Amino acid sequence: MNALIFGKRRQGKSTLALRLALIHHHTVVIFDPNNQYELGAGVPMYSSIPQFEAWLQDEEIDHGLIVYRPDVRSIETEFEDVVDLLWEKGHYALVVDESTYVQGFNRIHPSLERLVRQAPRDGARNAEGAVIDVSVIQTLHRPADAHSLCRALASDMFYFQVSLPRDLQAVEDQWGEEVAEELTDLPRWVTLHAWQSLDGKECYSIWTDPSVWKLDINAGRGASTS
């Protein structure tokens, strides 16, 4: 899966990102520059590359869910380091929360470009011959802020309510007027899933039941899902 999730704050995009990642992979790495994920004591949280590297290399532990929080002064550098360390591991999902830190309408971090050009890498093999299966799931506030490469190569896009004209135009340009019109009236916690079938047909469906995908990503804060 190579997915983009768009939505305002408190609509559910970070929650949906985690659910999608867990559906597809056991190992899930969350790159969390805005401290959105407080998953509790059972989920490791690191803020230094040596810690993260040690976790990846420890063969005695279960490599399940982990949160990585970069220093706000070195987000782009640490993102590159995380991607480099993960590159040959395979069988993981990388959730890039608030990915406008590493992309914009007219810029894209080289490591993110590398990821989206390769993901999903199902069937590919690493240097040791092991099959690699990688998903990249990004969250952003606005469709207009996504780099054209990310939009072009995404396998799936999810939209919560969209209202700004420039954002609606970006959606219409990619998916058509019907999809753009659907987004203006979506209630909270309802998302529109858009994708292109293998034969090139543009498809969409509206997920009206948030109980299917909602998770508590603030268990460590003792707060409700966001």
C-alpha positions in Angstrom: 0.0 0.0 0.0 1.2 3.5 -0.9 -1.5 5.7 0.7 -2.2 9.4 1.3 -4.7 10.5 4.0 -6.0 14.1 4.0 -7.9 15.7 6.8 -8.1 18.6 9.3 -7.2 18.1 12.9 -9.5 15.8 14.9 -11.0 14.2 11.9 -9.2 10.8 12.3 -6.4 10.7 9.8 -3.7 9.6 12.2 -6.0 6.9 13.6 -6.9 5.7 10.1 -3.2 5.6 9.2 -2.4 3.3 12.1 -5.3 1.0 11.3 -4.3 0.6 7.7 -0.7 -0.1 8.6 -1.7 -2.8 11.2 -4.1 -4.5 8.6 -1.2 -5.0 6.2 1.8 -5.5 8.4 3.1 -6.8 11.8 6.0 -4.4 11.9 4.7 -0.8 11.9 7.1 2.2 12.3 5.4 5.6 13.0 7.4 8.7 12.2 5.7 11.1 14.6 7.1 14.7 14.4 4.0 16.3 16.1 3.7 13.8 19.0 0.3 12.5 17.9 0.7 9.0 19.0 0.7 8.1 22.8 0.1 4.3 22.6 1.1 3.4 26.1 3.9 1.5 27.9 3.7 -1.5 25.7 4.8 0.4 22.6 8.4 1.5 22.4 9.0 5.2 21.7 12.4 6.4 20.6 13.9 9.9 19.9 17.4 9.0 18.7 18.7 7.2 15.7 21.1 4.9 17.7 18.1 3.7 19.9 16.0 3.0 16.8 18.9 1.2 15.1 19.5 -0.9 18.2 15.8 -1.9 18.2 15.9 -2.9 14.6 19.0 -5.0 15.1 17.9 -6.8 18.3 17.0 -10.3 17.2 15.6 -11.2 20.6 12.5 -8.9 20.5 9.3 -8.9 18.6 9.5 -6.1 16.0 5.9 -4.9 16.1 4.7 -1.4 16.6 7.1 1.4 17.4 6.9 5.2 17.5 9.8 7.4 16.4 9.8 11.1 17.4 12.4 13.2 15.7 13.9 16.3 17.2 12.0 19.3 15.7 15.4 20.8 14.8 16.4 17.8 12.6 13.3 16.3 11.2 14.5 15.9 7.7 17.9 14.5 8.7 16.3 12.0 11.0 13.7 11.0 8.4 16.5 10.1 6.0 18.2 8.1 8.7 15.0 6.1 9.5 14.4 5.3 5.9 18.1 4.3 5.4 17.8 1.9 8.3 14.5 0.4 7.2 15.4 0.1 3.5 16.7 -3.5 3.6 14.5 -4.8 6.3 11.3 -5.5 4.4 7.9 -6.5 5.7 7.0 -3.2 7.4 4.7 -0.2 7.1 6.1 3.2 7.6 3.5 5.8 8.8 4.7 9.3 8.0 2.4 11.5 10.1 2.2 15.2 9.1 4.3 14.5 6.1 4.4 18.1 5.0 7.6 18.2 7.0 9.2 16.2 4.2 7.2 17.2 1.2 5.2 20.1 -0.3 3.5 21.1 -3.5 6.9 21.9 -5.1 9.3 19.9 -3.0 9.9 16.4 -1.9 12.5 14.9 0.4 14.8 12.5 -1.5 14.2 9.7 1.0 10.4 10.1 0.6 10.8 10.1 -3.2 12.8 6.9 -2.9 10.0 5.3 -0.8 7.0 6.3 -2.9 8.8 5.2 -6.1 9.3 1.7 -4.6 6.3 1.1 -2.4 4.5 -1.2 -2.3 7.5 -3.4 -2.9 5.6 -6.7 -2.7 7.6 -9.4 -4.5 10.9 -7.5 -4.5 13.9 -9.0 -2.8 16.7 -7.5 -0.6 20.4 -8.2 -0.8 20.0 -11.4 1.2 17.3 -12.7 -1.2 14.4 -12.2 1.3 11.1 -11.0 -0.1 10.4 -7.3 0.7 6.9 -6.1 1.3 6.7 -2.4 2.2 3.8 0.0 2.7 4.1 3.8 3.1 1.1 5.7 4.6 1.3 9.5 4.8 -1.0 11.9 6.5 -1.4 15.6 5.5 -3.9 18.3 6.2 -4.5 19.6 2.7 -4.7 17.8 -0.7 -3.1 20.9 -2.3 0.0 20.4 -0.2 0.9 16.9 -1.6 3.7 16.7 -4.1 2.6 15.6 -7.5 4.8 12.5 -7.4 3.1 11.3 -4.2 -0.3 11.9 -5.7 0.6 10.2 -9.0 2.1 7.1 -7.4 -0.4 6.6 -4.5 -2.3 3.3 -4.6 -5.0 4.7 -2.3 -6.2 8.1 -1.1 -8.4 8.8 1.8 -10.1 12.2 2.3 -11.9 13.5 5.3 -14.0 16.7 4.8 -12.5 19.2 2.4 -13.7 22.8 2.1 -11.1 25.1 0.7 -11.4 25.8 -3.0 -7.8 25.1 -3.8 -8.0 21.7 -2.1 -11.3 20.8 -3.8 -9.7 21.8 -7.2 -6.8 19.5 -6.5 -9.2 16.6 -5.8 -11.3 17.4 -8.9 -8.3 17.5 -11.1 -7.3 14.0 -10.0 -10.7 12.2 -9.4 -13.3 14.4 -11.0 -16.1 16.7 -10.0 -18.3 14.0 -8.4 -15.7 13.0 -5.9 -14.9 16.7 -5.0 -18.5 17.4 -4.4 -18.8 14.4 -2.1 -16.1 15.8 0.2 -17.7 19.1 1.1 -20.4 17.5 3.2 -18.7 14.6 4.9 -19.5 14.3 8.6 -16.7 14.0 11.1 -15.1 10.5 11.2 -16.4 9.7 7.7 -13.8 9.3 4.9 -13.8 8.9 1.2 -11.5 6.2 -0.2 -10.4 6.8 -3.8 -8.2 4.5 -5.9 -7.5 3.4 -9.5 -8.2 -0.1 -10.5 -5.6 -2.2 -12.3 -7.4 -1.5 -15.6 -7.2 2.2 -15.0 -10.8 2.8 -13.8 -11.1 5.5 -11.1 -13.1 4.2 -8.2 -14.3 5.5 -4.8 -16.3 4.5 -1.8 -17.4 6.3 1.4 -16.6 4.7 4.7 -19.5 5.7 6.9 -18.8 3.4 9.9 -15.8 4.7 11.8 -16.0 1.8 14.3 -14.4 -0.3 11.6 -11.1 1.6 11.7 -11.0 3.8 14.8 -8.3 3.1 17.4 -7.3 4.9 20.6 -4.0 6.5 19.7 -3.9 8.4 23.0 -4.0 5.5 25.4 -0.8 6.7 27.0 -2.4 10.1 27.7 -5.6 8.6 29.0 -7.5 10.6 26.4 -9.9 9.6 23.7 -9.2 8.7 20.1 -8.1 11.5 17.7 
